[in-house]
Amino acid sequence: MRIFSAARRYSRPLGAMAAAAALAGCSSDLLVVDTPDVLSETAIAGSLGATTLRNGSMQDFFVAFSGSGDGWVVASGNLGDEIQTTDTFADRYNTDARNQNENLGGAINTTYNNLQLARAGMASAIEAWVKAKGTANVVKDSLADMYSVRGYTETFFAEGYCSGVPFSRVNADGTFEYGDPLTTAQMLTRALATFDTALANATGTNARALASIGRARVLLNQGQYAQAAAAVSGVATTFRFQVFHSAATGRQNNGVFGSTFQNGSRYTAGTSEGTNGLDYMTTPADPRAPWTPNGHTSFDDAGRRVPRQEKYNALNSAVTLADGIEARLIEAEARLNATNGGSQADRDAVVAILNTLRATGLATPITPALTAATTQDAAINQLFRERALWLWLTGHRLGDMRRLVRNYGRAANTVFPVGNIVYRPGNTYGTDVNFIVPFNERNNPKFTGCINRNP
């Protein structure tokens, strides 16, 4: 029997050790009392219990994605070129410096553990949902969204981590099933299958759109460009799935705001990081990457003023997980890869897609219009720059950078930041292109470390 925690007003599966301790009990009746924050699975059985599990697991995902100061959006941006840390803790600045090791703990553990909690918790919630709910369309669409969210966590692991991440689980009888280390290719295959199941259950337009974009994102990573374009062909450009936050409790806060906007925050929005990072913060500011110069003081030096992102300027700012603009960008990348080596007709078609988005994607058109590149390398640069700006601080950039290396043959030191670290004088960047799996995963007897650190 699985045990769930109610301490945070939601339900989630506990680890095997915690489950064993909760079930042990005592011999004296005087000591047999209800544990207020631990519930057995039978206590939340039925339709209402399944809804409770779904809501709790959704909130776990929101925290893992953008509700934590070391959530996926912030952490992946820190390893990439969107965010830099001004922190004094090695777990954060070694990530920024592309020089992780599995013993750092701290923020590295937080990012990994929260993603695993969201993934495993949603898997358990899906089981309960299928068992307790009927087959009405609204029920199936909710199930489709649950599969999509699980698919996104699996995609984040594939895009962000070294080869060798295990996906473990707690079984219905309470036993713990250690996962086998998965290669990056295997994680992508797993994520694709999850999105396929989401689509198989989806009946409504929005549920289908969320699953379709996630599926296409995986297909891009696999280099299956035509299939990716086909997956999103029916998604409206106006579609948007957002993760909503609130100022009510810490668990509901927007973690990107807390990490990069406030005075003394541990991170700052990056631009032109190292010698080759993308120049997000242009003057005048690109409306897709709004920023303020010298916006707040840094964590490590109260006298230092650092740039401040203005995209998420409140604790309740929503964060986009997937939208129709991403669908059109996926179609553009597919068209760029439509013929062997690309053609000028393809490049012209790509810039037409990009200019349509610039003209219609925001309330005010982005000017001037782009001119079609005349070489394939220049067209790739143009497309990925547009992706970086449209998808700024939404957890996409690290996967894009790795795809540039893996699928397009770019050298890692031309894609990831190199040179001197501005907020760590005297230090230079290392060679990491992904996150290392933290040491606590070695509790899994099947796991002996990353299989490789390849892109």
Secondary structure, 3 states (H helix, E strand, C coil): CCEEECCCCCCCECCHHHHHHHHHCCCCHHHCCCCCCEEEHHHHCHHHHHHHHHHHHHHHHHHHHHHCCCCHHHHHHHHCCCEEECCCCHHHHHHHCCCCCCCCCCHHHHHHHHHHHHHHHHHHHHHHHHHHCCCCHHHHHHHHHHHHHHHHHHHHHHHHECECEECCEECCCCCEECCCEECHHHHHHHHHHHHHHHHHHCCCHHHHHHHHHHHHHHHHHCCCHHHHHHHHCCCCCCCEEEECCCCCCHHHCCHHHHHHCCCCECEEECCCCCCCCCCCCCCCCCCCCCEEEEEEEECCCCCCEEEEECCCCCCCCCEEEEEHHHHHHHHHHHHHCCCCCCCHHHHHHHHHHHHHHHHHCCCCCCCCCCCCCCCHHHHHHHHHHHHHHHCCCCCCHHHHHHHHHHCCCCCHHHHCCCCECCCCCCCECCCCCCECCCHHHHHCCCCCCCCECCC
